[in-house]
Amino acid sequence: MGKKAKQSREEPIDRERVAEADFYARRCGLTRDEALKLFKEASTSKSQAAGKGKDR
């Protein structure tokens, strides 16, 4: 028997984040998807930076 392929699981997008992404996208000339991607990357890097501060 073969192994089952892992299914990619995306987080549900809440309305507030979509509204913020729409606003940001209009202001900066981006698409909604590009703005959501930037928000996701920013929150990931923010949580990584917070983790580094705990070692001190």
Contacts in CASP RR format, 6 or more apart in sequence:
PFRMAT RR
TARGET T0000
AUTHOR 0000-0000-0000
METHOD contacts of the structure
MODEL  1
MGKKAKQSREEPIDRERVAEADFYARRCGLTRDEALKLFKEASTSKSQAA
GKGKDR
13 36 0 8 1.000
17 36 0 8 1.000
17 39 0 8 1.000
18 32 0 8 1.000
18 36 0 8 1.000
20 39 0 8 1.000
21 32 0 8 1.000
21 35 0 8 1.000
21 36 0 8 1.000
21 39 0 8 1.000
22 32 0 8 1.000
22 35 0 8 1.000
24 30 0 8 1.000
24 35 0 8 1.000
24 38 0 8 1.000
24 39 0 8 1.000
25 31 0 8 1.000
25 32 0 8 1.000
25 34 0 8 1.000
25 35 0 8 1.000
28 35 0 8 1.000
30 38 0 8 1.000
END
